[in-house]
Amino acid sequence: MPAQKLLLLDSASLYFRAFFGMPDSLRAPDGTPVNAVRGMLDFVATLVDTLKPDAMAACWDNDWRPAWRVDLIPSYKGHRVEVPRETGPDVEETPDLLDVQVPVIAQALEILGVPVVGADGYEADDVIGTLATTWDGPVDVVTGDRDLFQLVDDVRGVRVLYPAKGMRNLESVDAAWIRQRYAIEPTQYADFAVLRGDPSDGLPGVAGIGEKTAASMLAAHGDLAGIVAAAGDRHVKMAPRARANLLAASDYLAVAPRVVEVVRDLPLDVDLTLRPLTPQQVTAMAELAQTWGLGRTAERAVAALSAP
């Protein structure tokens, strides 16, 4: 029997794309915007029709900015905080017109039998990392987040489907793609991201080190530990400015890998198997579609998930 294929959705990445990719003139009968809901359901229908997974999970940010990551790098996603708080969790800055749709998206996925999987204190990336690592079979990860390139593993059949040109033209990111694009191996991607930095996540990186320099350093020294060791050893040839910048960033480099590397060993116990929809699920989805004015988008999702 062939190994079962798992499809993992980076939910927030996708519903943000749906929101900005569909007109907000799409409204429910009560006037509530539903462009993100309809876009997300369209993504699900297309992905299931195209990839025909045996199992699936919509991975959720139970904590989009975990305190343990912020303790290590206080700037981590700091620019996305809606209102800084002295106590309690940070609230991510989300457009109001999208915020009201997220619970509807979760409800629709649950009705459709797509498990919504999160873990308290962790991001969706960590859920994806755990499920992709522990699944015994090929895995497709659909995300617009390049950090998840670190999960690519040709031997285990883990690839990332990256919507660089939209959801209908996903790029299949495997080891060859990463080598061609970045001149590194997938196992080096997290170290590459640490060195390069990422303004969208509030990661400063190392001054003066961009993608090409990071790649050449990894080619020369193997990994971040090797690069740091080389910077501290005057007998190892290295450009003086790069050495000085690496040494100046020693505090950052000591903690950044723990922030950038996804967690792969969360205690998740969930049945991810997709099963054809029951009549009860079809009825529930029809009622939800009527309430929120989801039209043919909901019908497409039902058809995709009703097939064996």
GIURZI-V81916 format. One record per residue. RES is the residue in three letters. D_LAST is the distance of its C-alpha to the last C-alpha in whole Angstrom. Layout:
RES D_LAST
RES D_LAST
//
This chain:
MET 16
PRO 16
ALA 16
GLN 14
LYS 14
LEU 15
LEU 16
LEU 19
LEU 20
ASP 24
SER 24
ALA 27
SER 28
LEU 25
TYR 26
PHE 30
ARG 29
ALA 27
PHE 30
PHE 32
GLY 30
MET 30
PRO 33
ASP 34
SER 35
LEU 31
ARG 32
ALA 31
PRO 33
ASP 35
GLY 36
THR 34
PRO 32
VAL 29
ASN 28
ALA 27
VAL 24
ARG 23
GLY 24
MET 22
LEU 19
ASP 19
PHE 19
VAL 16
ALA 14
THR 16
LEU 15
VAL 11
ASP 11
THR 14
LEU 13
LYS 9
PRO 10
ASP 9
ALA 12
MET 14
ALA 17
ALA 20
CYS 23
TRP 26
ASP 30
ASN 31
ASP 34
TRP 34
ARG 38
PRO 38
ALA 42
TRP 42
ARG 41
VAL 44
ASP 46
LEU 46
ILE 46
PRO 47
SER 46
TYR 43
LYS 41
GLY 44
HIS 44
ARG 41
VAL 43
GLU 43
VAL 46
PRO 48
ARG 48
GLU 50
THR 48
GLY 45
PRO 42
ASP 42
VAL 40
GLU 38
GLU 39
THR 37
PRO 37
ASP 38
LEU 35
LEU 33
ASP 34
VAL 33
GLN 29
VAL 28
PRO 28
VAL 26
ILE 23
ALA 23
GLN 22
ALA 20
LEU 18
GLU 18
ILE 17
LEU 14
GLY 13
VAL 14
PRO 17
VAL 21
VAL 23
GLY 26
ALA 29
ASP 33
GLY 35
TYR 33
GLU 31
ALA 28
ASP 29
ASP 30
VAL 26
ILE 25
GLY 27
THR 27
LEU 23
ALA 23
THR 26
THR 25
TRP 21
ASP 21
GLY 19
PRO 19
VAL 19
ASP 19
VAL 22
VAL 22
THR 25
GLY 29
ASP 31
ARG 32
ASP 33
LEU 30
PHE 31
GLN 32
LEU 29
VAL 28
ASP 28
ASP 28
VAL 28
ARG 25
GLY 23
VAL 24
ARG 24
VAL 25
LEU 23
TYR 26
PRO 27
ALA 30
LYS 30
GLY 27
MET 24
ARG 23
ASN 25
LEU 24
GLU 27
SER 25
VAL 28
ASP 28
ALA 32
ALA 33
TRP 32
ILE 34
ARG 37
GLN 37
ARG 37
TYR 39
ALA 41
ILE 40
GLU 37
PRO 34
THR 36
GLN 39
TYR 37
ALA 38
ASP 41
PHE 41
ALA 40
VAL 43
LEU 46
ARG 45
GLY 44
ASP 42
PRO 43
SER 40
ASP 40
GLY 44
LEU 44
PRO 47
GLY 47
VAL 50
ALA 53
GLY 53
ILE 50
GLY 47
GLU 44
LYS 47
THR 49
ALA 46
ALA 45
SER 48
MET 49
LEU 46
ALA 46
ALA 50
HIS 49
GLY 46
ASP 45
LEU 46
ALA 48
GLY 50
ILE 51
VAL 52
ALA 54
ALA 55
ALA 56
GLY 59
ASP 60
ARG 63
HIS 63
VAL 60
LYS 60
MET 58
ALA 59
PRO 61
ARG 60
ALA 56
ARG 58
ALA 59
ASN 56
LEU 54
LEU 57
ALA 57
ALA 54
SER 54
ASP 53
TYR 50
LEU 49
ALA 49
VAL 47
ALA 44
PRO 42
ARG 41
VAL 40
VAL 38
GLU 36
VAL 33
VAL 33
ARG 30
ASP 31
LEU 30
PRO 30
LEU 26
ASP 24
VAL 21
ASP 17
LEU 15
THR 12
LEU 9
ARG 7
PRO 6
LEU 9
THR 12
PRO 14
GLN 17
GLN 15
VAL 15
THR 18
ALA 19
MET 18
ALA 20
GLU 23
LEU 23
ALA 23
GLN 26
THR 28
TRP 27
GLY 27
LEU 24
GLY 23
ARG 21
THR 20
ALA 18
GLU 16
ARG 15
ALA 14
VAL 12
ALA 10
ALA 9
LEU 8
SER 7
ALA 4
PRO 0
//
